[in-house]
Amino acid sequence: MDFGRFWYNTRKKIKKIYKKIKKWVKRYIRLLVRHTKAKDYSVLIYTILAVIAIILAFVLVGKLFGAIASIGDDDKKDKKTTKETTTELSTTEEITTAENALATQALVIYENNKDFLVLVNNSHPLDENYTFTHHTLNCGLDMDERAFNDLKNMLETLNSADLHYSIVNAYKERVSGGDGVFNEGCDEHETGLALDINTEYNYEYSTYNPSDPANVWLTDNCYKYGFIVRYPADKVESTGVPAELWHFRYVGVEAATFLHDNNLSLEEFYELLNL
């Protein structure tokens, strides 16, 4: 196709049409002037009506195209809203599915470690008939024999890193009326599964240093041996007990790993189980 010739012919046609329109307009204007001078206003009226009709036609066409475009936009908005709603529902379903899966896993772990997962707090006192086989540590304190081997492995690993410790508290008998912090029968130490461990050089709780290498190691690694930090600082709301980073509770390796990986307190674990 010869574009130059095509453009030349097109321009020629446009000029020809323009000349015809210009000629027709001049003739119409002369006709309008002539009739107006003769006090015949019919042509003028028709002209005004024609102009109004043309303007209305353009307005109507514009609105028609606007309505069509609006329908398209509404369809897009509806699709977007539907997509957003579907995404929200999908996200909610995913969260619910994840929570159900977590709860199912927690239930299996609970059934496998029920003896070690007994919940003891001011709302859940220990059964008066609760018993366990005692094991006496070198320091003279008692604990549940079932947790001893894991405790031994944990502390031997701690020592092998040239870090030292002191077991400040372990099993203690039920105190009538409680001890001011825990109600009667609501102290975990009565289970034989809880121990207070501090560094060798800091025997008193008031001198506990969370930055001490031994304390840091215990906090970071105790779950590998079946222990959890029972009262961490970020779980005060769920445990109801001020932070005690030296208080370690044995729940078994499987349960401790689950609680660690999902950042759960023992109370939150029970909430997950809906028990």
LUMVEX-118012 format. One record per residue (C-alpha): residue in three letters; x negated, y negated, z negated. Coordinates in Angstrom, 1 decimal, decimal comma, padded with zeros to 4 digits. Layout:
<r koldo="ALA" x="X" y="Y" z="Z"/>
...
***
This chain:
<r koldo="MET" x="000,0" y="000,0" z="000,0"/>
<r koldo="ASP" x="-001,3" y="-003,4" z="001,0"/>
<r koldo="PHE" x="-000,7" y="-005,4" z="-002,2"/>
<r koldo="GLY" x="-001,7" y="-008,7" z="-000,5"/>
<r koldo="ARG" x="000,9" y="-008,4" z="002,2"/>
<r koldo="PHE" x="003,5" y="-007,2" z="-000,3"/>
<r koldo="TRP" x="002,9" y="-010,3" z="-002,5"/>
<r koldo="TYR" x="003,0" y="-012,6" z="000,6"/>
<r koldo="ASN" x="006,3" y="-011,2" z="001,8"/>
<r koldo="THR" x="007,8" y="-011,4" z="-001,8"/>
<r koldo="ARG" x="006,8" y="-015,0" z="-002,2"/>
<r koldo="LYS" x="008,3" y="-015,8" z="001,2"/>
<r koldo="LYS" x="011,6" y="-014,2" z="000,2"/>
<r koldo="ILE" x="011,7" y="-016,0" z="-003,1"/>
<r koldo="LYS" x="011,1" y="-019,3" z="-001,4"/>
<r koldo="LYS" x="013,8" y="-018,6" z="001,1"/>
<r koldo="ILE" x="016,3" y="-017,8" z="-001,7"/>
<r koldo="TYR" x="015,2" y="-020,8" z="-003,7"/>
<r koldo="LYS" x="015,8" y="-023,1" z="-000,7"/>
<r koldo="LYS" x="019,3" y="-021,6" z="-000,2"/>
<r koldo="ILE" x="020,2" y="-022,1" z="-003,9"/>
<r koldo="LYS" x="018,8" y="-025,6" z="-003,8"/>
<r koldo="LYS" x="020,8" y="-026,4" z="-000,7"/>
<r koldo="TRP" x="024,0" y="-024,9" z="-002,2"/>
<r koldo="VAL" x="023,5" y="-026,9" z="-005,5"/>
<r koldo="LYS" x="023,1" y="-030,2" z="-003,5"/>
<r koldo="ARG" x="026,2" y="-029,5" z="-001,6"/>
<r koldo="TYR" x="028,1" y="-028,6" z="-004,7"/>
<r koldo="ILE" x="027,0" y="-031,8" z="-006,5"/>
<r koldo="ARG" x="028,1" y="-033,9" z="-003,5"/>
<r koldo="LEU" x="031,4" y="-032,1" z="-003,6"/>
<r koldo="LEU" x="031,7" y="-032,7" z="-007,3"/>
<r koldo="VAL" x="030,8" y="-036,5" z="-006,9"/>
<r koldo="ARG" x="033,2" y="-036,9" z="-004,1"/>
<r koldo="HIS" x="036,2" y="-035,3" z="-006,0"/>
<r koldo="THR" x="035,3" y="-037,3" z="-009,1"/>
<r koldo="LYS" x="035,3" y="-040,6" z="-007,3"/>
<r koldo="ALA" x="038,7" y="-039,7" z="-005,8"/>
<r koldo="LYS" x="039,8" y="-039,1" z="-009,4"/>
<r koldo="ASP" x="040,2" y="-035,4" z="-008,8"/>
<r koldo="TYR" x="038,7" y="-033,8" z="-011,8"/>
<r koldo="SER" x="039,6" y="-030,2" z="-011,0"/>
<r koldo="VAL" x="036,1" y="-029,3" z="-009,6"/>
<r koldo="LEU" x="034,5" y="-030,9" z="-012,7"/>
<r koldo="ILE" x="036,8" y="-028,9" z="-015,0"/>
<r koldo="TYR" x="036,0" y="-025,7" z="-013,1"/>
<r koldo="THR" x="032,3" y="-026,4" z="-013,3"/>
<r koldo="ILE" x="032,4" y="-026,9" z="-017,1"/>
<r koldo="LEU" x="034,5" y="-023,8" z="-017,6"/>
<r koldo="ALA" x="032,0" y="-021,8" z="-015,4"/>
<r koldo="VAL" x="029,1" y="-023,1" z="-017,4"/>
<r koldo="ILE" x="030,8" y="-022,1" z="-020,7"/>
<r koldo="ALA" x="031,7" y="-018,7" z="-019,2"/>
<r koldo="ILE" x="028,1" y="-018,2" z="-018,2"/>
<r koldo="ILE" x="026,8" y="-019,2" z="-021,7"/>
<r koldo="LEU" x="029,3" y="-016,9" z="-023,4"/>
<r koldo="ALA" x="028,3" y="-014,1" z="-021,0"/>
<r koldo="PHE" x="024,7" y="-014,5" z="-022,0"/>
<r koldo="VAL" x="025,6" y="-014,6" z="-025,7"/>
<r koldo="LEU" x="027,7" y="-011,5" z="-025,4"/>
<r koldo="VAL" x="025,0" y="-009,7" z="-023,5"/>
<r koldo="GLY" x="022,5" y="-010,8" z="-026,1"/>
<r koldo="LYS" x="024,7" y="-009,5" z="-028,9"/>
<r koldo="LEU" x="025,3" y="-006,2" z="-027,1"/>
<r koldo="PHE" x="021,6" y="-005,6" z="-026,7"/>
<r koldo="GLY" x="021,1" y="-006,7" z="-030,4"/>
<r koldo="ALA" x="023,7" y="-004,2" z="-031,5"/>
<r koldo="ILE" x="022,1" y="-001,4" z="-029,4"/>
<r koldo="ALA" x="018,7" y="-002,3" z="-031,0"/>
<r koldo="SER" x="020,3" y="-002,4" z="-034,4"/>
<r koldo="ILE" x="021,7" y="001,1" z="-033,9"/>
<r koldo="GLY" x="018,3" y="002,3" z="-033,0"/>
<r koldo="ASP" x="016,8" y="000,6" z="-036,1"/>
<r koldo="ASP" x="019,5" y="002,1" z="-038,3"/>
<r koldo="ASP" x="018,8" y="005,5" z="-036,9"/>
<r koldo="LYS" x="015,1" y="005,0" z="-037,7"/>
<r koldo="LYS" x="016,0" y="003,7" z="-041,2"/>
<r koldo="ASP" x="018,3" y="006,7" z="-041,7"/>
<r koldo="LYS" x="015,6" y="009,1" z="-040,5"/>
<r koldo="LYS" x="013,0" y="007,3" z="-042,7"/>
<r koldo="THR" x="015,4" y="007,4" z="-045,7"/>
<r koldo="THR" x="016,2" y="011,1" z="-045,0"/>
<r koldo="LYS" x="012,5" y="011,8" z="-044,7"/>
<r koldo="GLU" x="011,7" y="009,9" z="-048,0"/>
<r koldo="THR" x="014,5" y="011,7" z="-049,8"/>
<r koldo="THR" x="013,4" y="015,1" z="-048,4"/>
<r koldo="THR" x="009,8" y="014,3" z="-049,5"/>
<r koldo="GLU" x="011,0" y="013,3" z="-053,0"/>
<r koldo="LEU" x="013,1" y="016,5" z="-053,3"/>
<r koldo="SER" x="010,1" y="018,5" z="-052,0"/>
<r koldo="THR" x="007,8" y="016,9" z="-054,6"/>
<r koldo="THR" x="010,3" y="017,5" z="-057,4"/>
<r koldo="GLU" x="010,7" y="021,1" z="-056,3"/>
<r koldo="GLU" x="006,9" y="021,5" z="-056,2"/>
<r koldo="ILE" x="006,6" y="020,1" z="-059,7"/>
<r koldo="THR" x="009,4" y="022,3" z="-061,0"/>
<r koldo="THR" x="007,8" y="025,4" z="-059,3"/>
<r koldo="ALA" x="004,4" y="024,5" z="-060,8"/>
<r koldo="GLU" x="005,9" y="024,1" z="-064,3"/>
<r koldo="ASN" x="007,8" y="027,4" z="-064,0"/>
<r koldo="ALA" x="004,6" y="029,1" z="-062,9"/>
<r koldo="LEU" x="002,7" y="027,6" z="-065,8"/>
<r koldo="ALA" x="005,4" y="028,6" z="-068,2"/>
<r koldo="THR" x="005,4" y="032,2" z="-066,8"/>
<r koldo="GLN" x="001,6" y="032,3" z="-067,2"/>
<r koldo="ALA" x="001,9" y="031,0" z="-070,8"/>
<r koldo="LEU" x="004,5" y="033,6" z="-071,7"/>
<r koldo="VAL" x="002,2" y="036,4" z="-070,5"/>
<r koldo="ILE" x="-000,7" y="035,0" z="-072,5"/>
<r koldo="TYR" x="001,6" y="034,7" z="-075,6"/>
<r koldo="GLU" x="002,7" y="038,3" z="-075,3"/>
<r koldo="ASN" x="-001,0" y="039,4" z="-075,0"/>
<r koldo="ASN" x="-002,2" y="037,3" z="-077,9"/>
<r koldo="LYS" x="000,8" y="036,9" z="-080,1"/>
<r koldo="ASP" x="-001,1" y="037,8" z="-083,3"/>
<r koldo="PHE" x="-003,6" y="035,0" z="-082,8"/>
<r koldo="LEU" x="-001,1" y="032,4" z="-081,5"/>
<r koldo="VAL" x="000,9" y="032,0" z="-084,7"/>
<r koldo="LEU" x="002,0" y="028,4" z="-085,0"/>
<r koldo="VAL" x="001,4" y="026,8" z="-088,4"/>
<r koldo="ASN" x="002,2" y="023,2" z="-089,1"/>
<r koldo="ASN" x="004,5" y="021,1" z="-091,4"/>
<r koldo="SER" x="007,5" y="022,3" z="-089,5"/>
<r koldo="HIS" x="006,4" y="025,9" z="-089,2"/>
<r koldo="PRO" x="005,2" y="027,3" z="-092,6"/>
<r koldo="LEU" x="003,3" y="030,6" z="-092,6"/>
<r koldo="ASP" x="005,3" y="033,7" z="-093,5"/>
<r koldo="GLU" x="004,7" y="034,5" z="-097,2"/>
<r koldo="ASN" x="004,1" y="038,1" z="-096,2"/>
<r koldo="TYR" x="001,4" y="037,2" z="-093,6"/>
<r koldo="THR" x="-001,7" y="039,4" z="-094,1"/>
<r koldo="PHE" x="-004,9" y="040,1" z="-092,3"/>
<r koldo="THR" x="-008,1" y="042,0" z="-092,9"/>
<r koldo="HIS" x="-010,7" y="039,8" z="-094,5"/>
<r koldo="HIS" x="-014,3" y="039,4" z="-093,5"/>
<r koldo="THR" x="-016,7" y="037,6" z="-095,8"/>
<r koldo="LEU" x="-019,2" y="035,3" z="-094,1"/>
<r koldo="ASN" x="-022,8" y="034,8" z="-095,3"/>
<r koldo="CYS" x="-021,8" y="031,5" z="-096,7"/>
<r koldo="GLY" x="-019,3" y="033,3" z="-098,9"/>
<r koldo="LEU" x="-016,2" y="032,1" z="-097,2"/>
<r koldo="ASP" x="-013,5" y="034,5" z="-095,8"/>
<r koldo="MET" x="-011,9" y="034,7" z="-092,3"/>
<r koldo="ASP" x="-009,9" y="037,1" z="-090,3"/>
<r koldo="GLU" x="-012,1" y="040,0" z="-089,3"/>
<r koldo="ARG" x="-010,6" y="040,1" z="-085,7"/>
<r koldo="ALA" x="-012,1" y="036,7" z="-085,0"/>
<r koldo="PHE" x="-015,5" y="037,3" z="-086,5"/>
<r koldo="ASN" x="-017,3" y="038,8" z="-083,4"/>
<r koldo="ASP" x="-016,3" y="035,9" z="-081,2"/>
<r koldo="LEU" x="-017,4" y="033,4" z="-083,9"/>
<r koldo="LYS" x="-020,7" y="035,2" z="-084,3"/>
<r koldo="ASN" x="-021,4" y="035,1" z="-080,6"/>
<r koldo="MET" x="-020,5" y="031,3" z="-080,4"/>
<r koldo="LEU" x="-022,7" y="030,4" z="-083,3"/>
<r koldo="GLU" x="-025,6" y="032,5" z="-082,1"/>
<r koldo="THR" x="-025,4" y="030,8" z="-078,7"/>
<r koldo="LEU" x="-025,4" y="027,5" z="-080,5"/>
<r koldo="ASN" x="-028,5" y="028,4" z="-082,5"/>
<r koldo="SER" x="-030,2" y="029,6" z="-079,3"/>
<r koldo="ALA" x="-029,9" y="026,1" z="-078,0"/>
<r koldo="ASP" x="-031,8" y="024,9" z="-081,1"/>
<r koldo="LEU" x="-028,6" y="023,4" z="-082,5"/>
<r koldo="HIS" x="-027,5" y="024,0" z="-086,1"/>
<r koldo="TYR" x="-024,2" y="024,1" z="-088,0"/>
<r koldo="SER" x="-022,5" y="024,5" z="-091,3"/>
<r koldo="ILE" x="-019,2" y="026,2" z="-092,0"/>
<r koldo="VAL" x="-017,6" y="023,8" z="-094,4"/>
<r koldo="ASN" x="-014,2" y="025,5" z="-094,8"/>
<r koldo="ALA" x="-012,5" y="028,8" z="-093,8"/>
<r koldo="TYR" x="-009,7" y="030,8" z="-095,4"/>
<r koldo="LYS" x="-008,0" y="029,5" z="-098,4"/>
<r koldo="GLU" x="-005,0" y="030,7" z="-100,4"/>
<r koldo="ARG" x="-001,6" y="029,2" z="-100,3"/>
<r koldo="VAL" x="-001,4" y="026,0" z="-102,4"/>
<r koldo="SER" x="001,7" y="025,5" z="-104,4"/>
<r koldo="GLY" x="003,4" y="022,2" z="-103,3"/>
<r koldo="GLY" x="000,8" y="021,7" z="-100,5"/>
<r koldo="ASP" x="-002,4" y="019,5" z="-100,5"/>
<r koldo="GLY" x="-001,0" y="016,1" z="-099,6"/>
<r koldo="VAL" x="-001,6" y="016,6" z="-095,9"/>
<r koldo="PHE" x="000,1" y="019,9" z="-095,3"/>
<r koldo="ASN" x="003,3" y="021,2" z="-097,0"/>
<r koldo="GLU" x="003,1" y="024,4" z="-098,9"/>
<r koldo="GLY" x="002,4" y="027,3" z="-096,6"/>
<r koldo="CYS" x="001,7" y="024,9" z="-093,7"/>
<r koldo="ASP" x="-002,2" y="024,8" z="-093,7"/>
<r koldo="GLU" x="-003,8" y="026,8" z="-090,9"/>
<r koldo="HIS" x="-006,6" y="027,8" z="-093,2"/>
<r koldo="GLU" x="-004,2" y="030,2" z="-094,8"/>
<r koldo="THR" x="-004,2" y="032,3" z="-091,6"/>
<r koldo="GLY" x="-007,9" y="033,1" z="-091,8"/>
<r koldo="LEU" x="-008,1" y="032,0" z="-088,2"/>
<r koldo="ALA" x="-009,2" y="028,4" z="-088,8"/>
<r koldo="LEU" x="-012,7" y="027,1" z="-089,7"/>
<r koldo="ASP" x="-014,1" y="023,7" z="-090,3"/>
<r koldo="ILE" x="-017,6" y="023,5" z="-088,7"/>
<r koldo="ASN" x="-020,0" y="020,5" z="-089,0"/>
<r koldo="THR" x="-023,7" y="020,1" z="-088,3"/>
<r koldo="GLU" x="-026,2" y="021,4" z="-090,7"/>
<r koldo="TYR" x="-027,1" y="018,0" z="-091,9"/>
<r koldo="ASN" x="-023,6" y="016,7" z="-092,4"/>
<r koldo="TYR" x="-021,6" y="018,8" z="-094,8"/>
<r koldo="GLU" x="-019,0" y="016,3" z="-095,6"/>
<r koldo="TYR" x="-016,1" y="015,4" z="-093,3"/>
<r koldo="SER" x="-016,6" y="011,7" z="-093,9"/>
<r koldo="THR" x="-020,0" y="012,0" z="-092,2"/>
<r koldo="TYR" x="-018,8" y="013,8" z="-089,2"/>
<r koldo="ASN" x="-020,5" y="012,5" z="-086,1"/>
<r koldo="PRO" x="-018,8" y="013,4" z="-082,8"/>
<r koldo="SER" x="-021,9" y="012,5" z="-080,8"/>
<r koldo="ASP" x="-024,1" y="014,9" z="-082,7"/>
<r koldo="PRO" x="-025,4" y="017,5" z="-080,0"/>
<r koldo="ALA" x="-024,2" y="020,5" z="-082,0"/>
<r koldo="ASN" x="-020,7" y="019,0" z="-082,4"/>
<r koldo="VAL" x="-020,6" y="018,0" z="-078,8"/>
<r koldo="TRP" x="-021,6" y="021,6" z="-077,8"/>
<r koldo="LEU" x="-018,9" y="023,1" z="-080,0"/>
<r koldo="THR" x="-016,2" y="020,8" z="-078,7"/>
<r koldo="ASP" x="-017,1" y="021,6" z="-075,1"/>
<r koldo="ASN" x="-017,7" y="025,3" z="-075,3"/>
<r koldo="CYS" x="-015,6" y="026,7" z="-078,2"/>
<r koldo="TYR" x="-012,8" y="027,8" z="-075,8"/>
<r koldo="LYS" x="-015,2" y="030,3" z="-074,1"/>
<r koldo="TYR" x="-015,3" y="032,1" z="-077,4"/>
<r koldo="GLY" x="-011,6" y="032,0" z="-078,2"/>
<r koldo="PHE" x="-011,5" y="028,8" z="-080,3"/>
<r koldo="ILE" x="-009,8" y="025,5" z="-079,7"/>
<r koldo="VAL" x="-010,2" y="022,1" z="-081,3"/>
<r koldo="ARG" x="-006,9" y="022,2" z="-083,1"/>
<r koldo="TYR" x="-006,5" y="018,5" z="-083,8"/>
<r koldo="PRO" x="-008,0" y="016,4" z="-081,0"/>
<r koldo="ALA" x="-007,7" y="012,6" z="-081,0"/>
<r koldo="ASP" x="-005,5" y="012,6" z="-077,9"/>
<r koldo="LYS" x="-003,0" y="015,1" z="-079,3"/>
<r koldo="VAL" x="-002,0" y="013,4" z="-082,6"/>
<r koldo="GLU" x="001,5" y="012,7" z="-081,3"/>
<r koldo="SER" x="002,1" y="016,4" z="-080,6"/>
<r koldo="THR" x="000,2" y="017,9" z="-083,6"/>
<r koldo="GLY" x="001,3" y="015,3" z="-086,1"/>
<r koldo="VAL" x="-002,1" y="015,5" z="-087,7"/>
<r koldo="PRO" x="-004,9" y="012,8" z="-087,5"/>
<r koldo="ALA" x="-007,9" y="013,8" z="-085,4"/>
<r koldo="GLU" x="-010,0" y="016,5" z="-087,0"/>
<r koldo="LEU" x="-012,7" y="017,4" z="-084,4"/>
<r koldo="TRP" x="-014,4" y="019,8" z="-086,9"/>
<r koldo="HIS" x="-011,3" y="022,0" z="-087,3"/>
<r koldo="PHE" x="-011,5" y="025,0" z="-085,0"/>
<r koldo="ARG" x="-008,7" y="027,5" z="-084,6"/>
<r koldo="TYR" x="-009,1" y="031,0" z="-083,1"/>
<r koldo="VAL" x="-006,4" y="031,9" z="-080,5"/>
<r koldo="GLY" x="-008,3" y="034,4" z="-078,4"/>
<r koldo="VAL" x="-010,4" y="033,8" z="-075,3"/>
<r koldo="GLU" x="-007,5" y="034,1" z="-072,8"/>
<r koldo="ALA" x="-005,3" y="031,6" z="-074,7"/>
<r koldo="ALA" x="-008,1" y="029,2" z="-075,5"/>
<r koldo="THR" x="-009,1" y="029,0" z="-071,9"/>
<r koldo="PHE" x="-005,5" y="028,4" z="-070,8"/>
<r koldo="LEU" x="-005,1" y="025,6" z="-073,4"/>
<r koldo="HIS" x="-008,4" y="024,1" z="-072,4"/>
<r koldo="ASP" x="-007,8" y="024,2" z="-068,7"/>
<r koldo="ASN" x="-004,3" y="022,7" z="-069,0"/>
<r koldo="ASN" x="-005,2" y="020,2" z="-071,8"/>
<r koldo="LEU" x="-002,5" y="021,6" z="-074,1"/>
<r koldo="SER" x="-002,3" y="021,5" z="-077,9"/>
<r koldo="LEU" x="-000,8" y="024,6" z="-079,6"/>
<r koldo="GLU" x="002,5" y="022,7" z="-080,1"/>
<r koldo="GLU" x="002,6" y="021,8" z="-076,4"/>
<r koldo="PHE" x="002,0" y="025,5" z="-075,6"/>
<r koldo="TYR" x="005,0" y="026,4" z="-077,7"/>
<r koldo="GLU" x="007,1" y="023,7" z="-075,9"/>
<r koldo="LEU" x="006,1" y="025,3" z="-072,6"/>
<r koldo="LEU" x="007,3" y="028,6" z="-073,9"/>
<r koldo="ASN" x="010,5" y="026,9" z="-075,1"/>
<r koldo="LEU" x="010,1" y="028,7" z="-078,5"/>
***
